[in-house]
Amino acid sequence: MDYIAALFPPAVMAVAFTWLIVTIVRSQGGANKFKEDAAVDAALAARAEHADGPAAPRP
């Protein structure tokens, strides 16, 4: 029974890691890609808009 206790945590971690990778791969592309691209474009536009303004003096 000691070998089961020794192998259980690595097996659980392997399953969890595989699930994480599958979830990341599935969330890439498709309808989500356009939503994510739009959000990034909006954030970059807002950042560029704020960068064009006058710079605040730093202490």
mmCIF file as Biopython writes it, N, C-alpha, C and O atoms, coordinates in Angstrom:
data_model
#
loop_
_atom_site.group_PDB
_atom_site.id
_atom_site.type_symbol
_atom_site.label_atom_id
_atom_site.label_alt_id
_atom_site.label_comp_id
_atom_site.label_asym_id
_atom_site.label_entity_id
_atom_site.label_seq_id
_atom_site.pdbx_PDB_ins_code
_atom_site.Cartn_x
_atom_site.Cartn_y
_atom_site.Cartn_z
_atom_site.occupancy
_atom_site.B_iso_or_equiv
_atom_site.auth_seq_id
_atom_site.auth_asym_id
_atom_site.pdbx_PDB_model_num
ATOM 1   N N  . MET A ? 1  ? 0.807   -1.200 0.000   1.0 0.0 1  A 1 
ATOM 2   C CA . MET A ? 1  ? 0.000   0.000  0.000   1.0 0.0 1  A 1 
ATOM 3   C C  . MET A ? 1  ? 0.850   1.264  0.000   1.0 0.0 1  A 1 
ATOM 4   O O  . MET A ? 1  ? 0.366   2.334  -0.369  1.0 0.0 1  A 1 
ATOM 5   N N  . ASP A ? 2  ? 2.106   1.153  0.407   1.0 0.0 2  A 1 
ATOM 6   C CA . ASP A ? 2  ? 2.955   2.340  0.416   1.0 0.0 2  A 1 
ATOM 7   C C  . ASP A ? 2  ? 3.197   2.865  -0.996  1.0 0.0 2  A 1 
ATOM 8   O O  . ASP A ? 2  ? 3.311   4.075  -1.195  1.0 0.0 2  A 1 
ATOM 9   N N  . TYR A ? 3  ? 3.276   1.970  -1.973  1.0 0.0 3  A 1 
ATOM 10  C CA . TYR A ? 3  ? 3.529   2.425  -3.332  1.0 0.0 3  A 1 
ATOM 11  C C  . TYR A ? 3  ? 2.324   3.214  -3.872  1.0 0.0 3  A 1 
ATOM 12  O O  . TYR A ? 3  ? 2.497   4.133  -4.671  1.0 0.0 3  A 1 
ATOM 13  N N  . ILE A ? 4  ? 1.108   2.857  -3.438  1.0 0.0 4  A 1 
ATOM 14  C CA . ILE A ? 4  ? -0.076  3.625  -3.860  1.0 0.0 4  A 1 
ATOM 15  C C  . ILE A ? 4  ? -0.035  5.016  -3.243  1.0 0.0 4  A 1 
ATOM 16  O O  . ILE A ? 4  ? -0.317  6.005  -3.921  1.0 0.0 4  A 1 
ATOM 17  N N  . ALA A ? 5  ? 0.313   5.100  -1.971  1.0 0.0 5  A 1 
ATOM 18  C CA . ALA A ? 5  ? 0.419   6.392  -1.298  1.0 0.0 5  A 1 
ATOM 19  C C  . ALA A ? 5  ? 1.519   7.239  -1.921  1.0 0.0 5  A 1 
ATOM 20  O O  . ALA A ? 5  ? 1.402   8.464  -1.960  1.0 0.0 5  A 1 
ATOM 21  N N  . ALA A ? 6  ? 2.581   6.613  -2.408  1.0 0.0 6  A 1 
ATOM 22  C CA . ALA A ? 6  ? 3.685   7.352  -3.012  1.0 0.0 6  A 1 
ATOM 23  C C  . ALA A ? 6  ? 3.337   7.824  -4.422  1.0 0.0 6  A 1 
ATOM 24  O O  . ALA A ? 6  ? 3.807   8.880  -4.847  1.0 0.0 6  A 1 
ATOM 25  N N  . LEU A ? 7  ? 2.528   7.067  -5.149  1.0 0.0 7  A 1 
ATOM 26  C CA . LEU A ? 7  ? 2.206   7.418  -6.533  1.0 0.0 7  A 1 
ATOM 27  C C  . LEU A ? 7  ? 0.974   8.309  -6.672  1.0 0.0 7  A 1 
ATOM 28  O O  . LEU A ? 7  ? 0.785   8.934  -7.716  1.0 0.0 7  A 1 
ATOM 29  N N  . PHE A ? 8  ? 0.146   8.375  -5.655  1.0 0.0 8  A 1 
ATOM 30  C CA . PHE A ? 8  ? -1.096  9.138  -5.760  1.0 0.0 8  A 1 
ATOM 31  C C  . PHE A ? 8  ? -0.870  10.638 -5.992  1.0 0.0 8  A 1 
ATOM 32  O O  . PHE A ? 8  ? -1.456  11.182 -6.928  1.0 0.0 8  A 1 
ATOM 33  N N  . PRO A ? 9  ? -0.050  11.337 -5.189  1.0 0.0 9  A 1 
ATOM 34  C CA . PRO A ? 9  ? 0.123   12.774 -5.425  1.0 0.0 9  A 1 
ATOM 35  C C  . PRO A ? 9  ? 0.683   13.112 -6.821  1.0 0.0 9  A 1 
ATOM 36  O O  . PRO A ? 9  ? 0.158   14.023 -7.461  1.0 0.0 9  A 1 
ATOM 37  N N  . PRO A ? 10 ? 1.718   12.425 -7.319  1.0 0.0 10 A 1 
ATOM 38  C CA . PRO A ? 10 ? 2.177   12.746 -8.669  1.0 0.0 10 A 1 
ATOM 39  C C  . PRO A ? 10 ? 1.125   12.465 -9.737  1.0 0.0 10 A 1 
ATOM 40  O O  . PRO A ? 10 ? 1.039   13.192 -10.727 1.0 0.0 10 A 1 
ATOM 41  N N  . ALA A ? 11 ? 0.329   11.421 -9.546  1.0 0.0 11 A 1 
ATOM 42  C CA . ALA A ? 11 ? -0.719  11.105 -10.520 1.0 0.0 11 A 1 
ATOM 43  C C  . ALA A ? 11 ? -1.782  12.202 -10.535 1.0 0.0 11 A 1 
ATOM 44  O O  . ALA A ? 11 ? -2.248  12.604 -11.601 1.0 0.0 11 A 1 
ATOM 45  N N  . VAL A ? 12 ? -2.161  12.681 -9.359  1.0 0.0 12 A 1 
ATOM 46  C CA . VAL A ? 12 ? -3.140  13.771 -9.282  1.0 0.0 12 A 1 
ATOM 47  C C  . VAL A ? 12 ? -2.581  15.033 -9.923  1.0 0.0 12 A 1 
ATOM 48  O O  . VAL A ? 12 ? -3.297  15.721 -10.650 1.0 0.0 12 A 1 
ATOM 49  N N  . MET A ? 13 ? -1.337  15.342 -9.671  1.0 0.0 13 A 1 
ATOM 50  C CA . MET A ? 13 ? -0.723  16.530 -10.274 1.0 0.0 13 A 1 
ATOM 51  C C  . MET A ? 13 ? -0.631  16.398 -11.792 1.0 0.0 13 A 1 
ATOM 52  O O  . MET A ? 13 ? -0.824  17.381 -12.508 1.0 0.0 13 A 1 
ATOM 53  N N  . ALA A ? 14 ? -0.340  15.202 -12.291 1.0 0.0 14 A 1 
ATOM 54  C CA . ALA A ? 14 ? -0.264  14.990 -13.738 1.0 0.0 14 A 1 
ATOM 55  C C  . ALA A ? 14 ? -1.624  15.197 -14.381 1.0 0.0 14 A 1 
ATOM 56  O O  . ALA A ? 14 ? -1.721  15.809 -15.445 1.0 0.0 14 A 1 
ATOM 57  N N  . VAL A ? 15 ? -2.669  14.694 -13.749 1.0 0.0 15 A 1 
ATOM 58  C CA . VAL A ? 15 ? -4.020  14.887 -14.286 1.0 0.0 15 A 1 
ATOM 59  C C  . VAL A ? 15 ? -4.405  16.361 -14.250 1.0 0.0 15 A 1 
ATOM 60  O O  . VAL A ? 15 ? -4.978  16.872 -15.213 1.0 0.0 15 A 1 
ATOM 61  N N  . ALA A ? 16 ? -4.103  17.043 -13.163 1.0 0.0 16 A 1 
ATOM 62  C CA . ALA A ? 16 ? -4.428  18.464 -13.045 1.0 0.0 16 A 1 
ATOM 63  C C  . ALA A ? 16 ? -3.658  19.288 -14.072 1.0 0.0 16 A 1 
ATOM 64  O O  . ALA A ? 16 ? -4.218  20.207 -14.670 1.0 0.0 16 A 1 
ATOM 65  N N  . PHE A ? 17 ? -2.385  18.970 -14.281 1.0 0.0 17 A 1 
ATOM 66  C CA . PHE A ? 17 ? -1.582  19.704 -15.251 1.0 0.0 17 A 1 
ATOM 67  C C  . PHE A ? 17 ? -2.105  19.473 -16.668 1.0 0.0 17 A 1 
ATOM 68  O O  . PHE A ? 17 ? -2.168  20.405 -17.470 1.0 0.0 17 A 1 
ATOM 69  N N  . THR A ? 18 ? -2.477  18.234 -16.971 1.0 0.0 18 A 1 
ATOM 70  C CA . THR A ? 18 ? -3.040  17.929 -18.290 1.0 0.0 18 A 1 
ATOM 71  C C  . THR A ? 18 ? -4.339  18.689 -18.504 1.0 0.0 18 A 1 
ATOM 72  O O  . THR A ? 18 ? -4.563  19.241 -19.582 1.0 0.0 18 A 1 
ATOM 73  N N  . TRP A ? 19 ? -5.197  18.723 -17.494 1.0 0.0 19 A 1 
ATOM 74  C CA . TRP A ? 19 ? -6.457  19.473 -17.585 1.0 0.0 19 A 1 
ATOM 75  C C  . TRP A ? 19 ? -6.183  20.961 -17.823 1.0 0.0 19 A 1 
ATOM 76  O O  . TRP A ? 19 ? -6.871  21.598 -18.621 1.0 0.0 19 A 1 
ATOM 77  N N  . LEU A ? 20 ? -5.186  21.512 -17.139 1.0 0.0 20 A 1 
ATOM 78  C CA . LEU A ? 20 ? -4.841  22.920 -17.317 1.0 0.0 20 A 1 
ATOM 79  C C  . LEU A ? 20 ? -4.381  23.202 -18.740 1.0 0.0 20 A 1 
ATOM 80  O O  . LEU A ? 20 ? -4.814  24.185 -19.341 1.0 0.0 20 A 1 
ATOM 81  N N  . ILE A ? 21 ? -3.524  22.373 -19.281 1.0 0.0 21 A 1 
ATOM 82  C CA . ILE A ? 21 ? -3.026  22.565 -20.643 1.0 0.0 21 A 1 
ATOM 83  C C  . ILE A ? 21 ? -4.166  22.448 -21.652 1.0 0.0 21 A 1 
ATOM 84  O O  . ILE A ? 21 ? -4.251  23.248 -22.583 1.0 0.0 21 A 1 
ATOM 85  N N  . VAL A ? 22 ? -5.035  21.467 -21.478 1.0 0.0 22 A 1 
ATOM 86  C CA . VAL A ? 22 ? -6.176  21.306 -22.387 1.0 0.0 22 A 1 
ATOM 87  C C  . VAL A ? 22 ? -7.083  22.523 -22.327 1.0 0.0 22 A 1 
ATOM 88  O O  . VAL A ? 22 ? -7.569  22.980 -23.361 1.0 0.0 22 A 1 
ATOM 89  N N  . THR A ? 23 ? -7.318  23.052 -21.142 1.0 0.0 23 A 1 
ATOM 90  C CA . THR A ? 23 ? -8.154  24.237 -20.991 1.0 0.0 23 A 1 
ATOM 91  C C  . THR A ? 23 ? -7.523  25.442 -21.684 1.0 0.0 23 A 1 
ATOM 92  O O  . THR A ? 23 ? -8.224  26.203 -22.352 1.0 0.0 23 A 1 
ATOM 93  N N  . ILE A ? 24 ? -6.226  25.624 -21.537 1.0 0.0 24 A 1 
ATOM 94  C CA . ILE A ? 24 ? -5.537  26.743 -22.182 1.0 0.0 24 A 1 
ATOM 95  C C  . ILE A ? 24 ? -5.611  26.613 -23.697 1.0 0.0 24 A 1 
ATOM 96  O O  . ILE A ? 24 ? -5.873  27.596 -24.390 1.0 0.0 24 A 1 
ATOM 97  N N  . VAL A ? 25 ? -5.387  25.427 -24.212 1.0 0.0 25 A 1 
ATOM 98  C CA . VAL A ? 25 ? -5.415  25.218 -25.665 1.0 0.0 25 A 1 
ATOM 99  C C  . VAL A ? 25 ? -6.818  25.433 -26.213 1.0 0.0 25 A 1 
ATOM 100 O O  . VAL A ? 25 ? -6.977  26.028 -27.279 1.0 0.0 25 A 1 
ATOM 101 N N  . ARG A ? 26 ? -7.827  24.964 -25.510 1.0 0.0 26 A 1 
ATOM 102 C CA . ARG A ? 26 ? -9.208  25.136 -25.983 1.0 0.0 26 A 1 
ATOM 103 C C  . ARG A ? 26 ? -9.636  26.595 -25.976 1.0 0.0 26 A 1 
ATOM 104 O O  . ARG A ? 26 ? -10.458 26.990 -26.802 1.0 0.0 26 A 1 
ATOM 105 N N  . SER A ? 27 ? -9.104  27.404 -25.070 1.0 0.0 27 A 1 
ATOM 106 C CA . SER A ? 27 ? -9.528  28.799 -24.983 1.0 0.0 27 A 1 
ATOM 107 C C  . SER A ? 27 ? -8.847  29.672 -26.033 1.0 0.0 27 A 1 
ATOM 108 O O  . SER A ? 27 ? -9.196  30.844 -26.176 1.0 0.0 27 A 1 
ATOM 109 N N  . GLN A ? 28 ? -7.898  29.130 -26.758 1.0 0.0 28 A 1 
ATOM 110 C CA . GLN A ? 28 ? -7.211  29.891 -27.799 1.0 0.0 28 A 1 
ATOM 111 C C  . GLN A ? 28 ? -7.992  29.775 -29.103 1.0 0.0 28 A 1 
ATOM 112 O O  . GLN A ? 28 ? -8.489  28.703 -29.449 1.0 0.0 28 A 1 
ATOM 113 N N  . GLY A ? 29 ? -8.094  30.886 -29.817 1.0 0.0 29 A 1 
ATOM 114 C CA . GLY A ? 29 ? -8.748  30.862 -31.118 1.0 0.0 29 A 1 
ATOM 115 C C  . GLY A ? 29 ? -10.261 30.842 -31.015 1.0 0.0 29 A 1 
ATOM 116 O O  . GLY A ? 29 ? -10.822 30.982 -29.928 1.0 0.0 29 A 1 
ATOM 117 N N  . GLY A ? 30 ? -10.918 30.667 -32.151 1.0 0.0 30 A 1 
ATOM 118 C CA . GLY A ? 30 ? -12.375 30.619 -32.190 1.0 0.0 30 A 1 
ATOM 119 C C  . GLY A ? 30 ? -12.989 31.973 -31.895 1.0 0.0 30 A 1 
ATOM 120 O O  . GLY A ? 30 ? -12.380 33.011 -32.153 1.0 0.0 30 A 1 
ATOM 121 N N  . ALA A ? 31 ? -14.193 31.958 -31.356 1.0 0.0 31 A 1 
ATOM 122 C CA . ALA A ? 31 ? -14.924 33.187 -31.053 1.0 0.0 31 A 1 
ATOM 123 C C  . ALA A ? 31 ? -14.217 33.986 -29.963 1.0 0.0 31 A 1 
ATOM 124 O O  . ALA A ? 31 ? -14.281 35.216 -29.961 1.0 0.0 31 A 1 
ATOM 125 N N  . ASN A ? 32 ? -13.548 33.309 -29.041 1.0 0.0 32 A 1 
ATOM 126 C CA . ASN A ? 32 ? -12.859 34.004 -27.958 1.0 0.0 32 A 1 
ATOM 127 C C  . ASN A ? 32 ? -11.695 34.833 -28.472 1.0 0.0 32 A 1 
ATOM 128 O O  . ASN A ? 32 ? -11.361 35.861 -27.883 1.0 0.0 32 A 1 
ATOM 129 N N  . LYS A ? 33 ? -11.074 34.402 -29.562 1.0 0.0 33 A 1 
ATOM 130 C CA . LYS A ? 33 ? -9.909  35.111 -30.081 1.0 0.0 33 A 1 
ATOM 131 C C  . LYS A ? 33 ? -10.272 36.543 -30.463 1.0 0.0 33 A 1 
ATOM 132 O O  . LYS A ? 33 ? -9.526  37.473 -30.155 1.0 0.0 33 A 1 
ATOM 133 N N  . PHE A ? 34 ? -11.395 36.724 -31.122 1.0 0.0 34 A 1 
ATOM 134 C CA . PHE A ? 34 ? -11.786 38.067 -31.540 1.0 0.0 34 A 1 
ATOM 135 C C  . PHE A ? 34 ? -12.128 38.939 -30.338 1.0 0.0 34 A 1 
ATOM 136 O O  . PHE A ? 34 ? -11.830 40.133 -30.332 1.0 0.0 34 A 1 
ATOM 137 N N  . LYS A ? 35 ? -12.751 38.348 -29.318 1.0 0.0 35 A 1 
ATOM 138 C CA . LYS A ? 35 ? -13.053 39.088 -28.098 1.0 0.0 35 A 1 
ATOM 139 C C  . LYS A ? 35 ? -11.766 39.517 -27.401 1.0 0.0 35 A 1 
ATOM 140 O O  . LYS A ? 35 ? -11.644 40.662 -26.964 1.0 0.0 35 A 1 
ATOM 141 N N  . GLU A ? 36 ? -10.812 38.602 -27.299 1.0 0.0 36 A 1 
ATOM 142 C CA . GLU A ? 36 ? -9.550  38.920 -26.636 1.0 0.0 36 A 1 
ATOM 143 C C  . GLU A ? 36 ? -8.763  39.949 -27.436 1.0 0.0 36 A 1 
ATOM 144 O O  . GLU A ? 36 ? -8.176  40.865 -26.861 1.0 0.0 36 A 1 
ATOM 145 N N  . ASP A ? 37 ? -8.748  39.802 -28.771 1.0 0.0 37 A 1 
ATOM 146 C CA . ASP A ? 37 ? -8.037  40.761 -29.604 1.0 0.0 37 A 1 
ATOM 147 C C  . ASP A ? 37 ? -8.647  42.152 -29.471 1.0 0.0 37 A 1 
ATOM 148 O O  . ASP A ? 37 ? -7.920  43.143 -29.412 1.0 0.0 37 A 1 
ATOM 149 N N  . ALA A ? 38 ? -9.978  42.235 -29.422 1.0 0.0 38 A 1 
ATOM 150 C CA . ALA A ? 38 ? -10.645 43.524 -29.270 1.0 0.0 38 A 1 
ATOM 151 C C  . ALA A ? 38 ? -10.309 44.151 -27.924 1.0 0.0 38 A 1 
ATOM 152 O O  . ALA A ? 38 ? -10.101 45.361 -27.837 1.0 0.0 38 A 1 
ATOM 153 N N  . ALA A ? 39 ? -10.255 43.339 -26.880 1.0 0.0 39 A 1 
ATOM 154 C CA . ALA A ? 39 ? -9.925  43.860 -25.553 1.0 0.0 39 A 1 
ATOM 155 C C  . ALA A ? 39 ? -8.490  44.375 -25.516 1.0 0.0 39 A 1 
ATOM 156 O O  . ALA A ? 39 ? -8.222  45.419 -24.921 1.0 0.0 39 A 1 
ATOM 157 N N  . VAL A ? 40 ? -7.571  43.654 -26.145 1.0 0.0 40 A 1 
ATOM 158 C CA . VAL A ? 40 ? -6.174  44.093 -26.176 1.0 0.0 40 A 1 
ATOM 159 C C  . VAL A ? 40 ? -6.039  45.362 -27.007 1.0 0.0 40 A 1 
ATOM 160 O O  . VAL A ? 40 ? -5.320  46.282 -26.616 1.0 0.0 40 A 1 
ATOM 161 N N  . ASP A ? 41 ? -6.719  45.423 -28.145 1.0 0.0 41 A 1 
ATOM 162 C CA . ASP A ? 41 ? -6.671  46.628 -28.976 1.0 0.0 41 A 1 
ATOM 163 C C  . ASP A ? 41 ? -7.210  47.837 -28.227 1.0 0.0 41 A 1 
ATOM 164 O O  . ASP A ? 41 ? -6.645  48.927 -28.318 1.0 0.0 41 A 1 
ATOM 165 N N  . ALA A ? 42 ? -8.296  47.652 -27.489 1.0 0.0 42 A 1 
ATOM 166 C CA . ALA A ? 42 ? -8.866  48.755 -26.709 1.0 0.0 42 A 1 
ATOM 167 C C  . ALA A ? 42 ? -7.907  49.207 -25.616 1.0 0.0 42 A 1 
ATOM 168 O O  . ALA A ? 42 ? -7.756  50.404 -25.371 1.0 0.0 42 A 1 
ATOM 169 N N  . ALA A ? 43 ? -7.258  48.245 -24.956 1.0 0.0 43 A 1 
ATOM 170 C CA . ALA A ? 43 ? -6.309  48.599 -23.901 1.0 0.0 43 A 1 
ATOM 171 C C  . ALA A ? 43 ? -5.102  49.338 -24.474 1.0 0.0 43 A 1 
ATOM 172 O O  . ALA A ? 43 ? -4.625  50.305 -23.880 1.0 0.0 43 A 1 
ATOM 173 N N  . LEU A ? 44 ? -4.612  48.887 -25.616 1.0 0.0 44 A 1 
ATOM 174 C CA . LEU A ? 44 ? -3.478  49.569 -26.240 1.0 0.0 44 A 1 
ATOM 175 C C  . LEU A ? 44 ? -3.860  50.959 -26.716 1.0 0.0 44 A 1 
ATOM 176 O O  . LEU A ? 44 ? -3.056  51.885 -26.616 1.0 0.0 44 A 1 
ATOM 177 N N  . ALA A ? 45 ? -5.072  51.124 -27.231 1.0 0.0 45 A 1 
ATOM 178 C CA . ALA A ? 45 ? -5.528  52.438 -27.673 1.0 0.0 45 A 1 
ATOM 179 C C  . ALA A ? 45 ? -5.650  53.387 -26.487 1.0 0.0 45 A 1 
ATOM 180 O O  . ALA A ? 45 ? -5.264  54.552 -26.581 1.0 0.0 45 A 1 
ATOM 181 N N  . ALA A ? 46 ? -6.185  52.893 -25.372 1.0 0.0 46 A 1 
ATOM 182 C CA . ALA A ? 46 ? -6.307  53.718 -24.172 1.0 0.0 46 A 1 
ATOM 183 C C  . ALA A ? 46 ? -4.932  54.092 -23.640 1.0 0.0 46 A 1 
ATOM 184 O O  . ALA A ? 46 ? -4.721  55.215 -23.180 1.0 0.0 46 A 1 
ATOM 185 N N  . ARG A ? 47 ? -4.004  53.154 -23.703 1.0 0.0 47 A 1 
ATOM 186 C CA . ARG A ? 47 ? -2.646  53.433 -23.228 1.0 0.0 47 A 1 
ATOM 187 C C  . ARG A ? 47 ? -1.973  54.484 -24.108 1.0 0.0 47 A 1 
ATOM 188 O O  . ARG A ? 47 ? -1.305  55.387 -23.604 1.0 0.0 47 A 1 
ATOM 189 N N  . ALA A ? 48 ? -2.150  54.365 -25.417 1.0 0.0 48 A 1 
ATOM 190 C CA . ALA A ? 48 ? -1.558  55.339 -26.333 1.0 0.0 48 A 1 
ATOM 191 C C  . ALA A ? 48 ? -2.205  56.705 -26.153 1.0 0.0 48 A 1 
ATOM 192 O O  . ALA A ? 48 ? -1.533  57.731 -26.260 1.0 0.0 48 A 1 
ATOM 193 N N  . GLU A ? 49 ? -3.499  56.723 -25.881 1.0 0.0 49 A 1 
ATOM 194 C CA . GLU A ? 49 ? -4.202  57.988 -25.674 1.0 0.0 49 A 1 
ATOM 195 C C  . GLU A ? 49 ? -3.668  58.705 -24.433 1.0 0.0 49 A 1 
ATOM 196 O O  . GLU A ? 49 ? -3.484  59.922 -24.448 1.0 0.0 49 A 1 
ATOM 197 N N  . HIS A ? 50 ? -3.425  57.963 -23.378 1.0 0.0 50 A 1 
ATOM 198 C CA . HIS A ? 50 ? -2.899  58.556 -22.151 1.0 0.0 50 A 1 
ATOM 199 C C  . HIS A ? 50 ? -1.429  58.953 -22.314 1.0 0.0 50 A 1 
ATOM 200 O O  . HIS A ? 50 ? -0.968  59.892 -21.663 1.0 0.0 50 A 1 
ATOM 201 N N  . ALA A ? 51 ? -0.708  58.264 -23.155 1.0 0.0 51 A 1 
ATOM 202 C CA . ALA A ? 51 ? 0.703   58.573 -23.359 1.0 0.0 51 A 1 
ATOM 203 C C  . ALA A ? 51 ? 0.878   59.871 -24.132 1.0 0.0 51 A 1 
ATOM 204 O O  . ALA A ? 51 ? 1.906   60.533 -23.988 1.0 0.0 51 A 1 
ATOM 205 N N  . ASP A ? 52 ? -0.101  60.252 -24.952 1.0 0.0 52 A 1 
ATOM 206 C CA . ASP A ? 52 ? -0.002  61.478 -25.744 1.0 0.0 52 A 1 
ATOM 207 C C  . ASP A ? 52 ? -0.242  62.728 -24.919 1.0 0.0 52 A 1 
ATOM 208 O O  . ASP A ? 52 ? 0.141   63.820 -25.339 1.0 0.0 52 A 1 
ATOM 209 N N  . GLY A ? 53 ? -0.857  62.600 -23.769 1.0 0.0 53 A 1 
ATOM 210 C CA . GLY A ? 53 ? -1.160  63.740 -22.919 1.0 0.0 53 A 1 
ATOM 211 C C  . GLY A ? 53 ? 0.086   64.301 -22.267 1.0 0.0 53 A 1 
ATOM 212 O O  . GLY A ? 53 ? 1.163   63.715 -22.374 1.0 0.0 53 A 1 
ATOM 213 N N  . PRO A ? 54 ? -0.050  65.437 -21.589 1.0 0.0 54 A 1 
ATOM 214 C CA . PRO A ? 54 ? 1.112   66.023 -20.927 1.0 0.0 54 A 1 
ATOM 215 C C  . PRO A ? 54 ? 1.607   65.120 -19.793 1.0 0.0 54 A 1 
ATOM 216 O O  . PRO A ? 54 ? 0.816   64.524 -19.063 1.0 0.0 54 A 1 
ATOM 217 N N  . ALA A ? 55 ? 2.877   65.038 -19.669 1.0 0.0 55 A 1 
ATOM 218 C CA . ALA A ? 55 ? 3.471   64.196 -18.647 1.0 0.0 55 A 1 
ATOM 219 C C  . ALA A ? 55 ? 3.406   64.913 -17.291 1.0 0.0 55 A 1 
ATOM 220 O O  . ALA A ? 55 ? 3.676   66.110 -17.191 1.0 0.0 55 A 1 
ATOM 221 N N  . ALA A ? 56 ? 3.055   64.178 -16.288 1.0 0.0 56 A 1 
ATOM 222 C CA . ALA A ? 56 ? 3.010   64.750 -14.941 1.0 0.0 56 A 1 
ATOM 223 C C  . ALA A ? 56 ? 4.427   64.808 -14.390 1.0 0.0 56 A 1 
ATOM 224 O O  . ALA A ? 56 ? 5.206   63.873 -14.575 1.0 0.0 56 A 1 
ATOM 225 N N  . PRO A ? 57 ? 4.765   65.911 -13.707 1.0 0.0 57 A 1 
ATOM 226 C CA . PRO A ? 57 ? 6.121   65.991 -13.131 1.0 0.0 57 A 1 
ATOM 227 C C  . PRO A ? 57 ? 6.288   64.969 -12.023 1.0 0.0 57 A 1 
ATOM 228 O O  . PRO A ? 57 ? 5.386   64.740 -11.217 1.0 0.0 57 A 1 
ATOM 229 N N  . ARG A ? 58 ? 7.449   64.370 -12.004 1.0 0.0 58 A 1 
ATOM 230 C CA . ARG A ? 58 ? 7.743   63.384 -10.979 1.0 0.0 58 A 1 
ATOM 231 C C  . ARG A ? 58 ? 8.541   64.034 -9.855  1.0 0.0 58 A 1 
ATOM 232 O O  . ARG A ? 58 ? 9.418   64.863 -10.098 1.0 0.0 58 A 1 
ATOM 233 N N  . PRO A ? 59 ? 8.227   63.647 -8.628  1.0 0.0 59 A 1 
ATOM 234 C CA . PRO A ? 59 ? 8.966   64.257 -7.497  1.0 0.0 59 A 1 
ATOM 235 C C  . PRO A ? 59 ? 10.385  63.771 -7.408  1.0 0.0 59 A 1 
ATOM 236 O O  . PRO A ? 59 ? 11.126  64.189 -6.519  1.0 0.0 59 A 1 
#
